[in-house]
Amino acid sequence: MSHVATKTDYDLLPFAGEHHEELSFVRKYIFSTDHKTIGKQFLFMSLLFLLLGGTLATVMRWQLGFPGTPLPVDILPETMAPGGIILPEFYNSLVTMHGTFMIFFAIMPLLVGVFGNLLIPLQIGAADMAFPKLNMFSFWLAVPAGFIMLASFFVEGGAAGAGWTSYAPLSTSGEFTGVYLGQQLWLISLFLLGFSSITGAVNYITTIINLRAPGLTWFRLPLTVWALFITAILVLLAMPILAGGLIMLLTDQTLGTTFFKPELGGEPLLWQHLFWYFGHPEVYILILPAMGIVSEVIANGARKPVFGYHSMVFAIAAIALLSWIVWGHHMFMSGMNPRLGMTFMFTTIVIAVPSAIKVFNWLGTLWKGNIHFTTPFLHSVAFVALFIIGGLSGVFMASTPVDIPIHDTYFIVAHIHYVLFGGSLFAIFSGITYWYPKLFGTLMNETWGKIHFIGTFIAYNLAFFPMHGIGLQGMMRRLYDPTLYAYLQPLQPWNVFISYSVFVLFAFQFIFAANFLLSIWKGKKAGPNPWRANSIEWSAPSPPPHGNFERMPVVYRGPYEYSVPGAREDFILQTDPPDSSVAPHHTSASTSH
Amino acid sequence: MDWLLDPSVSTFGPDIDRIYYIILVITGAVFFGTELLLVYFLFRYRHREGQRAEYIHGSTKAEVIWTAVPFVIVVVLAFMSAPVWNRIKNPEVFPADSYEVMLTARQFEWETRYAGADGQFETADDFTLLNRMNVPVDRPILIHLASEDVIHSFFVYDFRLKQDAVPGMVIPIWFEAIQTGEYTLGCAELCGTGHSTMDGIVAVQPQAEFEAWEATQVAARQAVLGGVLASLDIGAEAGNGAVTSGLAEGAATPMHEHGDF
């Protein structure tokens, strides 16, 4: 840094945060341009989809645990479950829509839409996003996308049933699945959602580059902002590829093109290449922001600086770069040239390295800490514990010969749920409880938060860990009735056990829902900095007003200055001037070179 | 919870299983090491009155170690895996002198086609089996895998063999069974409403038994052909091609060997 700003320089600067005009109800709560309101809108929308995705999972688990037994509650129409017995075509829709809702309408908007919107301006000391109206547009594109996806359940032929990956040619023609309009609505909905994500990404990137508070150098950014920044770049580059594939598939269905139709010269594998060229960066879109959240919360709980801040940033960047050259590992069994399989094995297996770096740095952050077991901290530690499992199971699949027996089995189902539920969703629970004060001004109830955590952690592992085992015994994914295979019948007690665990897991989420909703009104008033944290958002009121800060924040140090020797408290806000606390000489230097 | 694989009965099965167990031991050690350390740190450094965390930003030495060690381990694993993968999946190094069959998947069944008396596929003397494949033991079997409609996936757990069947492609795969018996063939790729009903049997027979069975099938097919030709009274020269065997339309699909894409 060549110029060191003083506090008084910036007191004179105009700042959007000073303008407080009264807004109409519609402008304030519905068509709002305030990034926090948009974040809340994404939050309520994606939590509803999370609940729906979970509900679909329980219905699937009923069929898998008790094939052919009528559902205990017979409320589904004849076209889905006549007499309460789930039809195979409806089961395929459940498989498809559970994955679709969870990935595109729950986890992705929770991480990117909610935390991106809430945290980026607050953590970089900005009044709002660079393009507030574009931000509003981004949310209101996601809403019709959600309605269209929901509506597809109720059209003739039902919702899409070709899996969340919609492999061609199963997805190109209704004659193969019995689903016509539902599959097209799936494509249109995802196209709109992708458009929404792209506009959001443009906003995030611009905001982070241009609107950082004075003194907030790149290496003073919280790791959440780093993760969201790199994620936004992945979104910006990956979503157009998905959009291209979606349009090709849609025209194959409706206009008679033959991109993916082999009988007319098309290539089914082209869809897989397009889908996974988008899809693997997408996987990291779904985990990088979670890693940012976890780094933040673990440092806060341990009252220690993040161990290896710089290597954490480089690991995020390395994962993001590698994500573009690993897509072929989804296609080891696809008929792609086997030499390519070998190439993709090397790139894929190397991703274990930055993942390991992150895990070791989280452990390093806990080492010699002063650990406070808050609810957000517990969820973040669970993330680390479960991400280790999800990461290690990835090594089995990366090894091409070992992938041969486990590809498309429950081993993969276990792996994806260890990464996306054990990983991403635990980080989301952590992030929601941690930043809840910045959303609603109150804290969630700690006791109920811990009850939810313990129940979820145990039931989660009981549900998903045994899936590794039944996968290793050869149980394929997406089977409507595994008992039809004689060699899978001995595994049926496990399927029953997993189903019961999923029901318990699902039930525990209502504790979270109740705690989340009731704390808005009944929660303890939080005050600006209830977790005694350092980053800029904790210098704003809870919840921050429109415009966030009274005056332009000025940043003097990195985001993780916990337990600085000689300091009065075990935290120092990034915005506290150097003379307000006895800080050692290297607090700013060590994080800004 | 069973982390052990059921025994494999193909020649390359033990190679896959060996790498699986090596990875299991390595990841198992990392799993217990990291998780125990995590639990230990949570206990050891829990908050107590008057305690303060140590102000540590990191350690370059530690970063170098935990970057380099995992890198070496995973690259070694990749180098161990590559030759096994190559042996199983690369058509250029498939064993010579294989017994050849065609296997065609369609919603929701498998059809095995044998070349018949002339040793050529797609001719009138081919004979077929539905949801069943008889093969001799201790001999490499080369399967030309195809699909008529959507993507299916050939999966015989006991052979440790899986390969998607893709419409528009004929994909060669091979295995050599080392033990007689009946093994389940399953579909591992979602292929529509009947996906979970798409099972079949691979019957591995002793050489002599298989040859006897094959001879019976060839003779039966010849007899049928002879009978058909006689009843149609169209003479022997129309033999080839005049009688469809139920799969001729499959041959009309433009097909290419895999590796183009």
Interface residues (C-beta under 8 A of the other chain):
Chain A: L87 P88 E89 N92 V95 G161 A162 G163 Y167 P169 L170 F176 T177 G178 P262 E263 G265 G266 E267 P268 L269 L270 H273 A302 R303 K304 P305 F307 G308 Y309 H310 S311 M333 S334 G335 M336 N337 P338 R339 G341 M342 M345 F346 I349 V350 A352 V353 A356 I357 V359 F360 N361 L363 G364 L366 W367 K368 G369 N370 I371 H372 F373 V381 V384 A385 I388 I389 L392 S393 V395 F396 A398 S399 T400 P401 V402 I404 P405 H407 D408 T409 F465 P466 H468 G469 L472 Q473 G474 M476 R477 R478 L479 Y480 D481 P482 L484 Y485 A486 Y487 Y562 S563 V564 P565 D570 S590 T591
Chain B: M1 D2 W3 L4 L5 D6 D15 I16 I19 Y20 I23 L24 I26 T27 V30 F31 T34 E35 L37 L38 F41 L42 Y45 R46 H47 Q51 R52 A53 E54 Y55 I56 H57 G58 S59 A62 E63 W66 T67 P70 F71 V74 V75 L77 A78 S81 A82 V84 W85 N86 I88 K89 N90 P91 Q107 D149 V150 I151 S153 F155 Y157 R160 L161 K162 Q163 D164 V166 P167 G168 M169 I171 T184 G186 C187 A188 E189 L190 C191 G192 T193 G194 H195 S196 T197 D199 T253 P254 H258 G259 D260 F261
